[in-house]
């Protein structure tokens, strides 16, 4: 700087007011409290589970208004779904610092995986306020009625409680369209892609074809209703 030259530093406009050579900070308005705070976290294994649960709970809520409509709760920001993939053990206590009730729904799977998951469920259930359950059937697609699948796919399919429904359906779809090429000739990568495609419409379009009577046939013990009742009870404690 040349000698004798005076300088003045001009304040930069940073959202502050200048008064009598003093900076007066303009504070933002306080953030209003959320009128609909999150009341529960519902932890599932994948996005397909969310599609199933939101649709089937809306169906059951229509017939039993005391049961929670999970789709409505999610829209109202009272519920957050958390798809954790196939590694539930990594989430055993990761959500605890949030101090929000947690409900875990895990696929039953087959032995020996089922026994390992039963141990995990017991550990989660020792935490308060948390509840974890294993599906008695292999996965949520096993609670679908064949008539609901037929309404979408235009073919009949039979499956048991512990069969991989998505694989059965994907193979039927493929075989119906390819007379000169068999499912077994496909690479594993292609079979997985076709199975995932089937899982999508099974958990969306096929669930939308379910009725209360069809669900009662596939779930006579009211297992799904018990999940929703538990979610409702946990959400009420938040």
VOMARZA-888295 format. One line per 10 residues: number of its first residue (from 1); their letters; for each residue x, y, z of N, C-alpha, C. Coordinates in steps of 0.1 Angstrom, whole numbers. Each point is the difference from the previous one (the first is absolute). Layout:
VOMARZA-888295
NUM> A> X/Y/Z/X/Y/Z/X/Y/Z | ...
END
This chain:
VOMARZA-888295
1> XXXXXXXXXX> 9/-12/0/-9/12/0/9/12/0 | -3/10/-9/9/12/-1/-2/8/13 | 11/6/5/-1/7/13/-8/13/-2 | -8/3/11/-8/12/0/-14/-3/-5 | -3/-12/-6/-13/-2/-6/-9/-6/11 | -11/6/3/-9/-6/10/-10/-10/-7 | -3/-10/7/-9/-10/-5/-11/-2/10 | -11/-4/-5/-12/-4/8/-5/-13/-4 | -3/-9/9/-4/-13/-3/-16/0/0 | -5/-3/-11/-15/0/-1/-5/-14/5
11> XXXXXXXXXX> -11/1/8/-5/-13/4/-7/-8/-12 | 2/-12/0/-6/-9/-10/-14/-3/4 | -9/0/-9/-14/-3/3/-1/-15/2 | -1/-3/13/-1/-14/4/-13/-3/8 | -10/8/-3/-12/-2/8/0/7/13 | 10/9/2/1/7/13/-3/15/-2 | -5/7/10/-2/14/0/12/7/6 | 4/12/-5/10/8/5/-6/12/7 | 3/2/13/-6/12/7/11/5/9 | 3/13/-2/10/6/9/13/-8/1
21> XXXXXXXXXX> 5/-4/-12/12/-8/-1/0/-13/7 | -12/-5/4/-2/-12/7/-8/-10/-9 | 4/-12/0/-8/-10/-8/-11/-5/9 | -12/0/-5/-12/-5/7/-5/-12/-9 | 1/-12/6/-3/-12/-8/-16/-1/-1 | -4/-3/-11/-15/-3/-2/-2/-15/1 | -7/-3/11/-2/-14/3/-13/-5/-8 | 1/-12/-5/-12/-6/-7/-11/-2/10 | -12/0/-6/-12/-4/9/2/-14/5 | -5/-3/12/2/-13/6/-8/-10/-9
31> XXXXXXXXXX> 5/-12/-1/-7/-10/-8/-11/-6/8 | -12/1/-5/-12/-5/7/1/-15/3 | -6/-4/10/0/-15/3/-8/-7/-10 | 4/-12/-4/-7/-8/-9/-13/-5/6 | -11/4/-6/-13/-5/6/-2/-15/-1 | 8/-6/-9/-1/-15/-1/14/-6/1 | 5/-1/13/13/-6/2/0/-15/-4 | 11/-5/-4/2/-14/-3/-3/-8/13 | -10/-9/-1/-4/-8/11/6/-14/1 | 4/-5/-12/6/-14/0/8/-2/-13
41> XXXXXXXXXX> 10/-8/2/9/-5/-11/-4/-14/-3 | -3/-3/-13/-3/-14/-4/11/-5/-8 | 7/-9/5/12/-5/-7/-3/-13/-7 | 3/0/-13/-3/-12/-8/12/-3/-8 | 0/-11/-8/12/-4/-7/1/7/-14 | -11/4/-6/2/6/-13/-12/8/-4 | 1/7/-11/-10/9/-5/-13/-7/-4 | 1/-13/-4/-12/-8/-3/-8/-2/12 | 6/-1/11/-8/-2/13/-8/12/3 | 6/12/-3/-8/12/2/-12/1/-9
51> XXXXXXXXXX> 2/-4/-12/-12/0/-10/-11/-9/5 | 4/-12/5/-10/-10/5/-7/6/12 | 8/4/10/-6/5/13/-9/12/-1 | 4/9/-9/-9/12/-1/-13/-4/-7 | 0/-8/-9/-12/-4/-7/-9/-9/8 | 6/-10/7/-8/-9/7/-6/6/13 | 7/10/6/-5/7/12/-11/9/-4 | 0/6/-12/-11/8/-5/-13/-8/-1 | 2/-12/-6/-11/-10/-1/-6/-3/13 | 9/-4/10/-5/-4/13/-6/11/8
61> XXXXXXXXXX> 6/12/-2/-5/12/7/-15/3/-4 | -2/-2/-13/-14/2/-5/-10/-9/7 | 4/-12/3/-9/-10/7/1/2/15 | 11/3/5/3/2/14/6/13/3 | -8/11/2/5/13/1/10/2/12 | 0/-9/10/9/2/11/14/-4/-4 | 2/-7/-11/13/-4/-4/6/12/-8 | 13/2/2/7/11/-7/1/-2/-15 | -2/11/-7/2/1/-14/14/5/-2 | 10/-9/-3/14/4/-1/2/10/-11
71> XXXXXXXXXX> -7/-1/-11/2/9/-11/-4/14/5 | -11/1/7/-4/13/5/10/6/10 | 4/-9/9/10/4/10/13/5/-6 | 4/-6/-11/12/4/-7/-2/14/-6 | -11/1/-6/-3/13/-7/-1/12/11 | -5/-4/12/-1/11/10/13/1/8 | 11/-7/-4/13/1/6/0/-5/14 | -10/-9/3/0/-6/14/8/-13/0 | 3/-5/-12/7/-13/-1/11/1/-10 | 11/-6/2/11/-1/-9/3/-14/-3
81> XXXXXXXXXX> 0/-5/-12/4/-13/-4/16/0/-2 | 6/-10/5/15/-1/-2/3/-14/-6 | 3/0/-13/4/-13/-6/15/-2/2 | 3/-11/7/14/-2/4/8/-10/-8 | -7/-6/-10/7/-11/-7/0/-13/7 | 9/-8/-3/1/-14/6/10/-1/11 | 2/11/7/10/0/11/-6/6/13 | -11/-6/5/-7/6/12/9/0/12 | 10/-8/2/8/0/12/7/13/2 | 4/6/-12/7/13/1/-8/11/6
91> XXXXXXXXXX> -13/-2/0/-9/11/5/-6/-4/14 | 7/-9/7/-5/-4/13/-3/11/10 | 9/10/1/-2/11/9/4/13/-6 | 1/0/-13/5/13/-7/-10/11/1 | -13/-3/1/-10/10/0/-4/5/14 | 6/-7/10/-4/3/14/2/15/4 | 11/7/-5/1/14/4/-11/9/-4 | -8/-4/-10/-11/8/-4/-12/1/10 | 0/-10/9/-10/-1/10/-15/0/-6 | -1/-7/-11/-13/-2/-6/-4/-15/0
101> XXXXXXXXXX> -12/-3/3/-4/-15/-1/3/-6/-13 | 5/-12/0/4/-7/-12/-8/-14/-1 | -4/-3/-12/-6/-12/-3/8/-7/-12 | 4/-12/3/8/-7/-10/-8/-12/-6 | -1/-1/-13/-6/-11/-6/10/-7/-9 | 3/-12/3/11/-7/-7/-6/-13/-6 | 5/-3/-12/-5/-12/-7/4/-13/8 | -9/-9/1/3/-12/8/12/-9/-5 | 1/-1/-13/11/-8/-7/-1/-14/5 | 9/-8/-5/1/-14/4/12/-3/9
111> XXXXXXXXXX> 0/-11/6/11/-4/9/13/-1/-9 | 12/3/6/2/5/13/-1/15/2 | -3/7/-11/-1/14/1/-11/5/10 | -11/-8/0/-11/4/9/4/0/15 | 7/-10/4/5/-1/14/9/12/3 | 8/4/-9/9/12/2/-9/12/2 | -10/1/-8/-9/12/0/-8/0/13 | -4/-12/5/-8/-1/12/8/6/12 | 13/-3/0/9/6/10/1/15/-1 | 1/5/-12/0/14/-2/-13/7/5
121> XXXXXXXXXX> -11/-6/-4/-13/5/5/-1/1/15 | 5/-10/6/0/0/15/8/11/6 | 12/3/-6/8/11/4/-7/14/-2 | -6/1/-11/-7/13/-3/-12/2/10 | -7/-11/3/-11/1/9/3/3/14 | 13/-1/4/4/4/13/2/15/1 | 0/7/-11/1/14/0/-14/6/1 | -1/11/7/-13/7/2/2/14/-6 | -10/5/-8/-12/-7/-4/2/-6/-15 | 3/-12/-1/2/-6/-13/-7/-14/0
131> XXXXXXXXXX> -4/-4/-12/-6/-13/-2/5/-5/-14 | 4/-13/0/4/-6/-12/-7/-13/-2 | -4/-3/-12/-6/-13/-3/5/-6/-13 | -1/-13/0/4/-8/-13/-14/-4/-6 | 0/1/-13/-12/-5/-7/0/-15/1 | -12/-6/3/-1/-15/0/2/-6/-13 | -3/7/-11/2/-4/-13/14/5/-5 | 4/-5/-11/13/4/-5/2/15/-2 | -10/6/-7/1/14/-2/-14/6/-2 | -2/13/-2/-13/5/-1/-8/-4/-12
141> XXXXXXXXXX> 7/-4/-11/-7/-5/-12/-8/-13/3 | 5/-7/10/-7/-13/3/-14/3/7 | -3/12/4/-13/3/5/-10/4/-11 | 5/1/-12/-9/3/-11/-8/-13/-4 | -13/3/-4/-8/-11/-5/2/-2/-15 | 1/-13/-4/2/-3/-14/-10/7/-9 | -12/3/4/-10/7/-8/4/14/-3 | 7/6/10/4/14/-2/12/0/-10 | 8/-10/0/11/-1/-10/-6/-2/-14 | -10/-9/0/-6/-4/-13/-7/12/-6
151> XXXXXXXXXX> -5/9/8/-7/12/-5/10/9/-7 | 12/-1/3/10/9/-6/8/-8/-12 | 3/-12/3/9/-7/-9/-8/-9/-10 | -12/-2/3/-9/-8/-9/5/-15/-1 | 5/-5/10/3/-14/1/-1/-4/15 | -2/-13/2/-1/-5/14/13/-5/5 | 3/2/12/12/-4/6/-3/-6/14 | 7/-11/4/-1/-5/13/13/1/7 | 0/3/13/12/1/8/-3/-2/15 | 10/-5/7/-1/-2/14/5/12/8
161> XXXXXXXXXX> -1/-1/13/3/11/9/15/3/0 | 8/-10/-5/15/2/1/6/-1/-14 | -8/1/-10/5/1/-14/4/14/-3 | 9/2/-10/4/13/-5/-10/4/-11 | -11/7/4/-10/3/-9/5/8/-12 | 9/10/2/5/8/-11/7/-9/-10 | 7/-10/4/7/-9/-10/-10/-8/-7 | -10/-5/7/-10/-9/-6/-8/9/-11 | -4/12/3/-7/8/-9/9/4/-12 | 12/5/3/9/4/-10/2/-11/-11
171> XXXXXXXXXX> 2/-12/5/2/-12/-9/-13/-2/-8 | -11/1/6/-13/-2/-7/-1/10/-11 | 3/13/3/-1/10/-10/9/-2/-12 | 13/-4/4/10/-2/-11/-4/-12/-8 | -4/-11/6/-4/-12/-8/-12/2/-9 | -9/9/4/-12/2/-8/3/8/-12 | 12/7/0/4/8/-12/11/-6/-8 | 6/-10/4/12/-6/-7/-2/-15/-1 | -4/-5/-12/-2/-14/-2/14/-7/-3 | 9/7/-5/12/-6/-5/12/3/10
181> XXXXXXXXXX> -3/5/12/11/3/9/-5/-2/14 | 8/-8/8/-5/-3/14/6/9/10 | -7/1/11/4/8/12/14/-4/5 | 2/-13/-1/13/-6/5/12/4/-8 | -3/4/-12/11/4/-9/4/15/2 | -7/7/8/3/14/2/12/1/10 | 7/10/-1/11/3/10/-6/4/13 | 7/-1/11/-5/4/13/-3/14/0 | 8/9/-6/-3/14/-1/-13/3/-6 | -3/-6/-11/-13/2/-7/-12/-5/9
191> XXXXXXXXXX> 2/-11/6/-11/-6/9/-3/10/12 | 11/6/5/-2/9/11/-7/12/-4 | 3/5/-12/-6/12/-6/-15/-2/-2 | -4/-12/-6/-14/-3/-2/-7/-3/13 | 7/-5/10/-7/-2/13/-3/13/6 | 9/9/0/-2/14/6/-11/7/-8 | -1/-2/-12/-11/6/-8/-14/-6/5 | 0/-13/2/-12/-6/5/-3/5/14 | 10/1/9/-2/5/13/-7/14/0 | 4/8/-9/-6/13/-1/-15/0/-2
201> XXXXXXXXXX> -5/-7/-10/-14/0/-3/-8/-9/10 | 7/-10/6/-7/-8/10/-3/9/12 | 9/9/4/-2/8/12/-7/13/-3 | -4/2/-12/-8/12/-4/-13/-4/-6 | 0/-4/-12/-12/-3/-8/-8/-12/6 | 8/-11/4/-7/-11/6/-6/3/13 | 7/7/9/-5/4/13/-13/8/-2 | -1/8/-10/-12/8/-3/-12/-8/-4 | 3/-13/-4/-11/-9/-3/-5/-8/12 | 7/2/11/-4/-8/12/-13/6/6
211> XXXXXXXXXX> -8/-9/6/-12/4/7/1/-5/15 | -9/4/8/1/-4/14/-2/-15/0 | -10/-6/-7/-2/-14/0/12/-8/-6 | 7/5/-10/11/-7/-5/12/1/10 | 1/11/7/10/1/10/-2/-10/12 | -13/-1/3/-3/-9/11/3/-15/-3 | -1/-3/-13/4/-13/-5/15/-3/2 | 7/10/-4/15/-1/0/6/3/14 | -7/7/8/5/3/14/-11/-2/10 | -4/-12/2/-12/-3/9/3/3/14
221> XXXXXXXXXX> 13/1/4/3/3/14/1/15/3 | -2/8/-11/1/15/2/14/5/3 | 10/-6/-6/13/4/3/3/14/-4 | -5/4/-12/2/14/-5/-7/10/9 | -12/-4/4/-7/9/9/7/2/13 | 7/-11/5/7/2/13/12/9/-2 | 6/0/-12/11/10/-2/-5/14/0 | -11/2/-6/-6/14/-1/-4/4/14 | -6/-9/8/-4/4/14/13/4/8 | 11/-8/-2/12/4/8/5/13/-5
231> XXXXXXXX> 0/3/-13/5/13/-5/-9/11/6 | -13/-2/1/-9/10/5/3/3/15 | 2/-11/7/3/1/15/13/8/2 | 11/-4/-8/12/7/2/0/15/-4 | -8/3/-11/-1/13/-4/-8/9/11 | -8/-7/7/-8/7/10/9/4/12 | 12/-6/2/8/2/11/11/11/-3 | 0/5/-12/10/9/-4/-3/14/6
END
